[in-house]
Amino acid sequence: MTLPLAQRRALGCSVVSLCIALAATALLLLPQWQQQQAASDGVIVIHLEADGGLRLWNQPIEPLMLPALIARLNRLDPGTRIRLSLAPQVSWGVVQDLIPFFNSSSLDVDLQLPAPTRS
């Protein structure tokens, strides 16, 4: 049984549309998946922006929320590592303001410095 030409074209368009939709979804989800991949390894990455703002999984968080977040991570898995990733323009004073939040925890904290800029 062969399909008429119009039905074959419609089927072909449907298949192409489905492939485009799947590719677009993959392009949207892949960066988020890569950002969260470290979490599956037991590393929680907190990004420190140049303006002093904090982001966790692309969501802004207040610095005052850090003690509760750290306590929750410690309760869930004491082997969790926290990585503080700095934007290139962050001043050292902003980083020093956050250090007391991490000192009260038994979790390991890594400081990820930005890549050096080439002149």
WOWOPE-V514711 format. One record per residue. N is the residue number from 1. PSI is psi in radians with two decimals (NA if undefined). D_FIRST is the distance of its C-alpha to the first C-alpha in Angstrom with 1 decimal. Layout:
n-><N:N>
psi-><PSI:PSI>
d_first-><D_FIRST:D_FIRST>
This chain:
n-><1:2:3:4:5:6:7:8:9:10:11:12:13:14:15:16:17:18:19:20:21:22:23:24:25:26:27:28:29:30:31:32:33:34:35:36:37:38:39:40:41:42:43:44:45:46:47:48:49:50:51:52:53:54:55:56:57:58:59:60:61:62:63:64:65:66:67:68:69:70:71:72:73:74:75:76:77:78:79:80:81:82:83:84:85:86:87:88:89:90:91:92:93:94:95:96:97:98:99:100:101:102:103:104:105:106:107:108:109:110:111:112:113:114:115:116:117:118:119>
psi-><2.13:2.50:2.60:2.78:-0.73:-0.69:-0.63:-0.71:-0.73:-0.73:-0.74:-0.75:-0.66:-0.75:-0.77:-0.74:-0.73:-0.75:-0.72:-0.74:-0.72:-0.71:-0.72:-0.72:-0.73:-0.70:-0.54:-0.67:-0.43:-0.82:-0.70:-0.71:-0.73:-0.67:-0.63:-0.09:-0.63:-0.55:-0.59:-0.35:0.07:0.31:2.14:2.10:2.14:2.16:2.28:2.01:2.92:-0.53:0.06:-0.02:2.59:2.49:2.35:2.01:0.87:0.31:2.26:2.47:2.64:2.51:-0.51:-0.26:-0.20:-0.79:-0.73:-0.70:-0.78:-0.71:-0.70:-0.76:-0.68:-0.66:-0.74:-0.80:1.81:-0.24:0.07:2.49:2.48:2.26:2.10:1.92:2.13:2.45:2.71:-0.51:0.08:2.27:2.70:-0.48:-0.65:-0.70:-0.73:-0.51:-0.46:-0.32:-0.70:-0.52:-0.63:-0.41:-0.45:0.03:2.71:-0.01:2.60:2.40:2.22:2.53:1.99:1.87:2.65:2.73:2.49:2.50:2.52:2.33:NA>
d_first-><0.0:3.8:6.6:9.6:12.6:14.7:12.5:12.2:15.9:16.7:15.1:17.0:20.1:19.9:19.8:22.7:24.6:24.4:25.7:28.5:29.5:29.7:31.7:34.0:34.7:35.5:37.9:39.6:40.0:40.9:44.4:45.2:44.0:46.2:49.1:48.8:48.2:52.0:52.3:50.3:53.0:55.7:56.7:56.9:57.2:59.2:59.3:62.6:62.2:64.9:66.0:66.6:63.4:61.5:57.8:56.0:52.2:52.2:54.2:57.8:60.4:64.1:66.6:68.2:65.0:65.4:67.8:65.5:62.5:64.4:65.8:62.3:61.0:64.0:63.3:59.6:60.1:63.5:61.9:60.2:61.2:61.6:61.1:62.7:61.0:63.1:62.2:64.1:66.4:67.6:71.3:72.9:74.7:71.4:70.5:73.9:73.6:70.6:72.1:74.1:70.8:69.7:73.1:73.1:70.0:69.8:66.4:66.2:65.9:64.7:65.5:63.0:64.7:62.8:62.1:65.0:64.6:65.1:67.6>
